[in-house]
Amino acid sequence: MKKHLGSPFVALGYRDFRLLWIGLLISRIGSEMQVVAMNWQVYLLTGSALSLGLIGLSRFIPVMIFSLPGGIVADRFDRKKIMLVSQVLMIIFSLVLTIATYLGDITPIHIYLLIAASSIASTFDTPARQSVVPYLVPKKHFVNAVSLSTIMWQTAVVLGPSVAGFIIAFYGVVAVYFINTISFIGVIIALLSMSKIRAEISKVTTFSLSSIIEGLNFVRRTPILYSTMLLDFFATFFSSATVLLPIFAKDILAVGPQGLGLLYAAPSVGGILAGFILSSLGHIKHQGKVLIAAVGIYGLATIFFGISKSFYLSLFFLFFTGAGDIISTIIRNTIRQIVTPDYLRGRMVSINMLFFMGGPQLGEVEAGLVAASFGAPISVVIGGIGTLVATAALSLFIPKLIKYRGDELAV
């Protein structure tokens, strides 16, 4: 099959990557629909901004406990089988949520516990999933594969919330939970249809403190890794505006669940467009500077969103939060996968999970606390300012970050 480096879809020409991409797209649409439904349900049950922040805490505590063991599992065992088991578990948890809500026997505590259970499954699924991608496409098309994976994720975040808002309005949250339960089958079918993944399995990796330390030492010795992880953490910690979107939709912009779906989708529309541009460009020069600029755009747009009282202006600023976020995400993910040897890749991803999941989840708690005390707009504005300050500080104290060019990533 003839491939063109300039095509934004070149990696989809490889069968196994295409299968996984489509399966994950179906599953992520369902999962993003469920995120909106859970946020909306919790806010209706409690009327509390803090209760929304606790959703993030419910996701992060399992990550903090299980992410490093999850990385060892990904480096030690068949990653395809790990993903299959994780998907089956997530089906079970989503089905329990569906039935409990349908029967009317659901409380915020039940929702938090089911979120935590799904998060545990995710701590094993994520390192395995991210570690197989380098084996599904040639190295020269890896940047394109990362871009397409990010586009897939953001497409789901556009379609999922947009559809969820209308389904909630007309059929209720039970319908959304049921759709998410069915959507996991997409990944399972894709995994069963894929060829055997010939990944390097480390026979010397054991469930021990030394294996964890080996992964931690690798990250510590690689400045471009830990600096991008810190940037990811602080940016998402301070700018967790999305958890407060139910408050903006209901109380500030007065647009209801339909408008809520559009507010969730707006950042991803910007992300998709930015992702397509990057996937067509191939190699990016001066990656450190581009990364810092992208996070700066993300922070500024967050501030303006917090100030806005107009629904359409809010969509506009959320669009740019998504564009800035995805540009930085693609650059960060490409760097991490390229510089990490396969026998450490699962552990690297698991360490990174503490940053890229810890930042937004803890940030949701922070955003909820500040919103409960001072109001949602002030919480969002403070978050955007915090992002800019943290980005400037990292650029100053870790100069290798902004000086990074990424020449070794040329294809």
Secondary structure as the mmCIF struct_conf table of DSSP 4:
data_model
#
loop_
_struct_conf.conf_type_id
_struct_conf.id
_struct_conf.beg_label_comp_id
_struct_conf.beg_label_asym_id
_struct_conf.beg_label_seq_id
_struct_conf.end_label_comp_id
_struct_conf.end_label_asym_id
_struct_conf.end_label_seq_id
TURN_TY1_P TURN_TY1_P1 LEU A 5 GLY A 6
TURN_TY1_P TURN_TY1_P2 PRO A 8 PHE A 9
HELX_RH_3T_P HELX_RH_3T_P1 VAL A 10 GLY A 13
BEND BEND1 TYR A 14 TYR A 14
HELX_RH_AL_P HELX_RH_AL_P1 ARG A 15 THR A 46
HELX_RH_AL_P HELX_RH_AL_P2 ALA A 49 ARG A 76
BEND BEND2 PHE A 77 PHE A 77
HELX_RH_AL_P HELX_RH_AL_P3 ARG A 79 TYR A 102
TURN_TY1_P TURN_TY1_P3 LEU A 103 GLY A 104
HELX_RH_AL_P HELX_RH_AL_P4 PRO A 108 VAL A 132
HELX_RH_3T_P HELX_RH_3T_P2 VAL A 133 TYR A 135
TURN_TY1_P TURN_TY1_P4 LEU A 136 LEU A 136
BEND BEND3 VAL A 137 VAL A 137
HELX_RH_3T_P HELX_RH_3T_P3 LYS A 139 HIS A 141
HELX_RH_AL_P HELX_RH_AL_P5 PHE A 142 TYR A 171
HELX_RH_AL_P HELX_RH_AL_P6 VAL A 173 SER A 193
BEND BEND4 MET A 194 MET A 194
HELX_LH_PP_P HELX_LH_PP_P1 SER A 195 ILE A 197
TURN_TY1_P TURN_TY1_P5 LYS A 203 VAL A 204
BEND BEND5 PHE A 207 SER A 208
HELX_RH_AL_P HELX_RH_AL_P7 LEU A 209 ARG A 220
TURN_TY1_P TURN_TY1_P6 ARG A 221 ARG A 221
HELX_RH_AL_P HELX_RH_AL_P8 PRO A 223 PHE A 238
HELX_RH_3T_P HELX_RH_3T_P4 ALA A 241 LEU A 244
HELX_RH_AL_P HELX_RH_AL_P9 LEU A 245 ILE A 247
HELX_RH_PI_P HELX_RH_PI_P1 PHE A 248 ILE A 252
BEND BEND6 LEU A 253 LEU A 253
HELX_RH_AL_P HELX_RH_AL_P10 GLY A 256 LEU A 281
BEND BEND7 HIS A 283 HIS A 283
BEND BEND8 LYS A 285 HIS A 286
HELX_RH_AL_P HELX_RH_AL_P11 GLN A 287 ILE A 307
HELX_RH_AL_P HELX_RH_AL_P12 PHE A 311 VAL A 339
BEND BEND9 THR A 340 THR A 340
HELX_RH_AL_P HELX_RH_AL_P13 ASP A 342 PHE A 356
TURN_TY1_P TURN_TY1_P7 MET A 357 MET A 357
HELX_RH_AL_P HELX_RH_AL_P14 GLY A 358 PHE A 374
HELX_RH_AL_P HELX_RH_AL_P15 ALA A 376 PHE A 397
HELX_RH_AL_P HELX_RH_AL_P16 PRO A 399 LYS A 403
HELX_RH_3T_P HELX_RH_3T_P5 ASP A 407 LEU A 409
#
